[in-house]
Amino acid sequence: MLTVKNLTGGYSNTPVVKDVSFQVEKGEVLGILGPNGSGKSTLLKMISGILPKQTGTITIEAQDVSTYSQKEFARKVAVLPQMHTHAFSHSVFETVSLGRYPHQSGLFSTWSKEDERAVMEAMTLTDIMRYKDTAIELLSGGERQRVFVAQALAQEAPILLLDEPTNHLDIAHQQQLLDTIREQAIQKGLTVISVFHDINLASLYCDRLLLMENGQIAKIGAPHDVVKESMVGTVYDAKVKTQPHPELPKPQITLLPHVDVKKLPFTVDLTDFNVTANYVLLQTNKPLKTVSSAVHNPGTGWYQTFVNRHVDANYHVADAKEEMARYLEQEGFHPTDTVGMMTAVQAEHVEFGKYEEDFGSILIAVTAGIGNAVDVAEALSRDRKERIGTINTWVIVNGKLSEEAFIQAMITATEAKTKALQTEEVLDPLTKTVATGTSTDSLLIAATQQGECLPYAGPITPLGKLIGHGVYECTVRAIRAYRKAKEGSV
Amino acid sequence: MSKTAIAYIFSAATLLVAVWLGVSIGSVKIPIQTLWNATADPTAANILWKIRMPRVVLAGLVGASLAISGAAFQGLLKNPLADPYTLGVSSGASVGAVMTLFFGISITFFGHFTLPVFSMIGAALTMFVVLGFARLVDRAMKMETIILTGIIFSSFLGSLLSLMIALTGEELRQIIGWLLGSVSMRGWSYVTMILPFVGIGSVLLWINRRELNAMLFGEERAHHLGVNVKRRKWMILIGGSLLTGSAVAVSGTIGFVGLVVPHMTRLMWGADHRHLLTLSFFNGASLLIICDLVARTIISPSELPVGVITAFIGAPVFAFIFYRQRRKGAM
């Protein structure tokens, strides 16, 4: 659709853009990224004909753009400007109608049905019909930008160039604008080239990204090829981390702020735990990075309060999550800063352990209700009835864990728990075989993310050894405590 | 009926009424049937066709020229304060005209076109020098640059005018009278003299009406919408210079019309140049005809310079419309 070959040029004599070549296919959305002064806007302005080129060629549909007249070019390429102000106010309809300029010719050219259709369609797409007769100066920034999107769409050019289209827009308007443009690319095969300031937005909305550095292409490719810690970090000279988008296969970056405040060494100790009649509680001075399968705030996050709540053996509510959230709030815990689990075991039957090694220490807390023990190997033959009984395991690490260490810690802890059930000869009451866990076990791994870096937590790594040993020991003790309590009550 | 149709009908009707008032009111009242029945009252017909009508038509052409070029310049420069006078074009035209009077220049080839031709050359030269200098200062030709440059050249040309007036002897009255601005005692020959320039200038502006709309959003935006900005800009500047030059050439400097009429028209009927240019043309004509009528009747038998009256009538009317419009916007 559009091919740029060995393009060099920009302002005056010193070229800003140097020897840039790339190609954009029909219906593709290409994002141009780069730090300030890298030449991304200059490149766009050279494509749109505002700035001169020194060497190289730009071809659209296999024809050199220098052979197009201004109007012909405008029928091929529409440009959405950055936000700007102006002295006199047009109505919204008049403004959008200007997009039809390249399609009109002759002295007395009249407004055709085709023009009317294009304008109405563009206004409908951008949802500005209700402002038709309003003066644009009376609109908010976001609405005004939509008017200019409509103007560019009314031009009905197969290529759309955008220069930081979402500048100064709030996130709702950013989303609306980019969704509209993205949809045009999919439905009408609109080819889009856009300069982005925001790497995350570019990654979300573009098929390919072009990363500029000092007027040259540092990298061009799919978002996952361009939005990489090393690439973005070097080109922008910034400390960044990438992470997957929660819903889409598009990488996102986040800054790592350089905090100058001295990090006070902070560790969690057994004294931070509290046991009341109703729950086991851990409150830390600073948030811990947490991965868990808890009822309240499961998944990954940073939390300061951890609650393992005792519920009655007959606890049964329609929406346990909702009830748990309400309970935590009633008890005075901050709902967004708290991880909450449930167990039928009395809180007093929790077993703690502290284990130390050269790198630091870990803390473990286990409550083990085994009335519902399950042999996972025989699980297929079981009915689906749920019984009361849960093993809740907490592993708190004073150290800095990598992503994979968190997962390995979960594996190691689970294996240790299973081993404890085996040595304690906990049987699945239905199959009479040795159980491997219960049907509703929960696990929580939390780390201070300070101190020693612990890249791995497999069973023979220093951290893995502690976890394996500690979880095994605490689980054994917890099972015994549970059994003793059962016997006592019988 | 659409708002646009109402705008045209209203403006045209105003112009017709203004023309009629302009030709009928005066020391001798002209009855309306004189228009089609000259034999009934030959004296009245004589006054109507030989004195009043050429004066009214000339006032109309001058007012129309100033208003349409003001509208175009305001749009082109995206500045509500722009008009031919601000940009120094009027001063250039004045210098051209005063020079012909001062040196008694008369070129046989041009005949009685000598003064307007020199005036227009002055206007065009000023325009090119102002824009050339502005471009030299700032390649982007921001409006502040153009306007500041206009002020620099206006003051320079103004002092040149003062110098010529100081050095003048016999022709002083003639020059001062010319500068104050008047459309009296000109006759049909002046009308025919400027008519082609007004025609060409107005057409040049009118064929750029859609381009002016696009350029209101900035030259870059206009470029992206497919406007050949460079060519169009020059067409508008040359058209505006032709109009300003010819208006100043026959009537002296009447500054207020070019600034205010486009604004009044915009406030009443919107900023769309497709209609703004034509409507400003009509309204400029109406305003100057009325102002000239007031100028020659208010202290009759003496006359006031019409430039005094334009501001006198125009400013309060503009203030009123501006106030109403803004209040409406605020509520």
Contacts between the chains, C-beta under 8 A, distances in Angstrom:
chain1	res1	chain2	res2	distance
A	48	B	223	7.9
A	48	B	224	6.2
A	49	B	223	6.9
A	50	B	220	5.8
A	50	B	223	6.3
A	50	B	224	8.0
A	69	B	228	7.7
A	70	B	223	7.2
A	70	B	226	5.4
A	70	B	227	6.6
A	70	B	228	4.5
A	71	B	226	4.3
A	71	B	228	7.8
A	73	B	226	6.9
A	74	B	224	6.7
A	74	B	225	5.9
A	74	B	226	2.8
A	75	B	226	7.1
A	77	B	224	7.9
A	78	B	224	7.1
A	79	B	224	3.9
A	81	B	217	7.8
A	81	B	218	7.6
A	81	B	220	6.9
A	81	B	221	5.5
A	81	B	224	7.2
A	84	B	217	7.6
A	84	B	218	6.4
A	84	B	221	7.9
A	86	B	78	6.1
A	86	B	216	5.7
A	86	B	217	5.8
A	86	B	218	7.1
A	87	B	74	7.7
A	87	B	78	4.6
A	87	B	79	6.0
A	87	B	80	5.6
A	87	B	216	7.2
A	88	B	74	7.5
A	88	B	75	7.2
A	88	B	78	7.6
A	88	B	80	7.1
A	88	B	216	5.8
A	88	B	266	6.6
A	88	B	271	4.2
A	89	B	271	6.0
A	90	B	213	7.1
A	90	B	216	7.0
A	90	B	270	7.8
A	90	B	271	5.6
A	90	B	272	6.7
A	91	B	270	6.8
A	91	B	272	8.0
A	94	B	213	7.2
A	94	B	270	7.6
A	94	B	271	7.9
A	94	B	272	5.3
A	95	B	217	7.9
A	98	B	210	7.8
A	98	B	213	5.8
A	98	B	214	5.5
A	98	B	217	7.5
A	98	B	225	5.9
A	99	B	225	6.9
A	101	B	210	6.1
A	101	B	214	5.9
A	101	B	225	4.8
A	101	B	226	5.4
A	101	B	227	6.8
A	102	B	225	6.7
A	102	B	226	3.4
A	104	B	210	7.1
A	107	B	207	5.7
A	138	B	329	7.5
A	151	B	225	7.9
A	155	B	225	7.2
